[in-house]
Each structure stands twice: as C-alpha cells, then as structure tokens.
C-alpha cells in the first residue's frame, strides 16, 4: 500500500515541478533552513521539529492550491 501511494504521489510531484517559481522556492528553503538551524543552535529540538512541520505544511498547501487550479 505504501509503495502504491508513493508512486502516485511521485507522479503528481513530477507534473507540478515545472510550474514552480524556483526563485521563490529557494527563498522558502533558505528561510526553512535558517529557522531549523537557529532552533538547533539554541538546543531547541522541538522548535526544529515545529519549523520543519510548518514548512512541510506550507509546501503541501502550495501544492494543493496548484492542483486545485489544474
């Protein structure tokens, strides 16, 4: 079951990739990395996990908005 879901999600992701604004995505990635690094520097593992969770959520929301408009 997991393999089937992975391959279905991977196909959707490949379709989505060429529609990305890569400059914006790089800025988002830089911001995510800086937030996680800051949390790790102050030994806040929970904060690092929360930052990762939030950025993953935002990525899923951007993907969902794109797929709704296709």
Secondary structure, DSSP 8 states (H G I E B T S, - for coil): -HHHHHHHHHHHHHHHHTTS-HHHHHHHHHHHHHHHHHHHHTT-HHHHHHHHHHHHHHHHHHHHHHHHT-
